[in-house]
Amino acid sequence: MNKFPAIIITVLLSLGVTTACSLVLPWQIATAITAGDLALTNETGKSSSEHIVGEITGTNCQWIRLLQNEKVCMTNIEYESYLLAMDCEEYEWNFFGIPSCKNDKLIGKYIK
């Protein structure tokens, strides 16, 4: 499955959120917050809002899962089941925290 459209949609939605912040905050502050959020996402795989909601709910939350028709917030057991259902030999995560099979190697399945 091509994940490129999902990434484009996420980036476009993020721009809308950043623009909304700049209506309330000066652009310098909104830009600094966005830069901090990008650095946090690069370091941890989650944005500040995902960390906050995850701490409040006690679950693993990622907004990108909305685009995959998955639950946004999952318990550790639900997240483990989510990963195991992918049936990968080895996993990797992209910048947005989306897991996939590393080198498209699946366990017990044929790839053409």
N, C-alpha and C positions, 0 to 999 in steps of 0.2 A: 504494500500500500504506500503510495506517495504521500509523505508527510509535509511536503513543501507548502501546499495550500493552507494547512493548519497553522504553520509558522507565520505565514504572511498575514492571516486573519488575526493572530495573536498580536503581532507587531502593530497592525493598524488599530486594534482595540486599545492597545497600550498608549498609542499616540493620542487617542481620544481622551483617555484618562489623564494623561499629562496636560493636555490642553485645558481640561476642566479644572485641574488644580491651579493653573495659571490665571484662571478667572478670579480665584479667591486669593491666591498668593502672588507676590511679585514673581516675575519670570525667573529671576536669579535664584530664588528659594526653590521654586518648582523644579528648575534644572538641577540644582544641587541634590534635591530629594531623589529625582530620577536617576542621577548618576550614582548616588549611594545605593539605590535599589538594584541597579544593574551590577554594581560591584558585589552586593550581597548575593544576588542570583548567580553570578559567576562563581562565587566562593562556595555557596551552600546548595545551589540548585533551586532555591525558593526565594520569592520576594518577601519584603517585610510584612505585607498583609497576610501572606500564606503562613509565615511564622506565627504571627499574632493569633490568627484564627485557629491554627493548629494547637497552640498553647491553651487557648480558651476551651476548645472542644476535646483536647487530649487525643487528637488524631493527626494523621499525615494529610495535609491539604495542599492541593495544587490546582490552580484555576484552569490550567491547560487541559485537564481531564474532561472539562465540559465539552470540548471539541471532539473528544473521543467517545462521547456518550457513556462515560464512566462516572462513578461517584467522585465528587470533588474532594471530600474528606473521607479517609479510610482508616480503620483501625489497623494495627500491625498485622493482624491475622488476615484481614481483607486485602491489604496490600500484598502480602505474601501470596495469597491465592491468585490475585491479579497477575503477579509476575509468573507464577508457576503455570498459569493457563496459557501463557505465551509459549511454553514448551521449548525454551532456549537452552542450548548447551552452555553459552556464556552470554552475559548481558552487558550492555553499555547504555549510558544516559547522555542525551545531548544537552545543550545549553539550557533548554527549557525544562529539563528534568523528565523528558519523555524516554522511557526505557524501550530498548529494542534488542533484538538478537545481534550480538557482535558477529560481524562478517556473515550475517544471515544464516548462521548455523543453528538448525533446530534439532531437537532430539527426536528420533523416530519418525521424522517426516522427510519427504522427498522434495527438494527444491529444483525446479527446472531452470 
